Amino acid sequence: MNGRDHEFDAEDGSDVTGSPSPLNGSDKAESDGVEEALALVGRQARQAPAPAPAGAPSTTRHRATPWPDARALAARIGRAAPPRTKRVPLDQALGQVLAEPLVALCDLPSFDTSAMDGWAVAGPGPWTVQEGGSILAGHVEAPPLPDGAAVRIATGARIPPEVTAVIRSEHARTDVDKAHLYAEREVIPGQDIRPRGQECRLGDRLLPAASLVTPAVLGLAAAAGYDELLTVARPRVEVLVLGDELLTAGLPHDGLIRDALGPMAGPWLRALGVDVVATRRLGDDAEALHRAVATSDADLILTTGGTAAGPVDHVHPVLRKAGAELLVDGVAVRPGHPMLLARLAADIDLPARHLVGLPGNPLAAVSGLLTLAEPLLRGLSGRPAPVPYRAPVRDAVHGHPHDTRLVPFVHHADGLVPLHYNGPAMLRGVAAADGLAVVPPGGARAGDELEVLDLPWTSWTPSLAEGGCFT
């Protein structure tokens, strides 16, 4: 809805709705850890409402799930799902995650090799230069080198038997007739020779499972004898953009606004290492939403908007109709508290599937991505959680009286600097940000250390937004 979901800021926190109550209790959690997490969330979330006056409409509300618990639950659910694996050629494995440890299939190097261009020598010098050319990389093993002899050798060439050392070209000279070789510095036995198995031996574990396949990993795998790698299949995500008021082109007009979430969600998800199978715009059509949810074979369905309780907010009714189990219904975080996480009814032909409902306001949707979608997808893709870190905030930051607050920031040498334009409907702040700072209820003072959520495409570089507007 890109702006229609409500983000109240009432001081008493009474604006948050929903508890993780099951819509269909027949499904089992993926693991004991998930069951325990659900039980914990349920205990913390339930709050008995005061009875409404006679004749008044129902205002039953529940305390939202605490932000750390919602995020931890999403991560546990992702990790508990049985991973799907596939074997892929090296040239298709970049950016994927290893499903098993990378074990050396051979010694590396697999034979003694020369580390430098120079001379292979046997015994003490001076040495008699052998005739017959040089020893080159990729050639068969040369015959043993006689004691007192020297022969030209190239980097990477196989070391002949009986060779004592390799002398770099710049550290040696020959006499006028080039019949004898002299070293210009001390020769140490074994110098500039890479012995067989120096880097690894057959069967050594080079990298653990869940390692990200980077260009360097591809090079290591190739050197260690691999033609293909067993990787975790990337989670498949379908994005459903809801809202009749959304335009896909042109300027806003006549109550219509541009869709900011459709262009943002897919690339953001791809940056998390998943396959976005489709981004579909459904408008405010409950039947179309139900059909899309019921027929999708994606591991995760991501909806934008429609998670509140307005007249055209259809996500909750559709989940009930689909027999889903609501795991998180509202999170105590600003912006983004109307977000939700549901487990869709099991299908004999489909693996376990989930739905994350993002609020319609753009920055609130970013909050939902980081709170529920990112941890869940990280688990499904087999990626380890990033090492958490904290950093001091340079200036005091206003907080919500009861809820966690996520605030866009930039890194500066003297601490985190919160950015302006951090309202639920705004993207200007996060577009210039390095990440989001986790502000506890009540706010933070200058110098307080805050948890940091990095954005998937940024790295720690001081003052990326120098000259921006700060609070």
Secondary structure, 3 states (H helix, E strand, C coil): CCCCCCCCCCCCCCCCCCCCCCCCCCCCCCCHHHHHHHHHHHHHHCCCCCCCCCCCCCCCCCCCEEHHHHHHHHHHHHHHCCCCEEEEEHHHCCCCEECCCEECCCCECCCCEECCCEEEECCCCCEEECCCCCECCCCCCCCCCCCCEEEEECCCCECCCCCCEEEEHHHEEECCCCCEEEECCCCCCCCCEECCCCCECCCCEEECCCCECCHHHHHHHHHCCCCEEEEECCCEEEEEECCCCEECCCCCECCEEECCHHHHHHHHHHHCCCEEEEEEECCCCHHHHHHHHHHCCCCEEEEECCCCCCCCCCHHHHHHHCCCEEEEECEEEECCCCCEEEECCCECCECCCEEEEECCCHHHHHHHHHHHHHHHHHHHCCCCCCCCCEEEECCCECCCCCCEEEEEEEEECCEEEEECCCCCCCCHHHHCCCEEEEECCCCECCCCEEEEEECCCCCCCCCCCCCCCEC
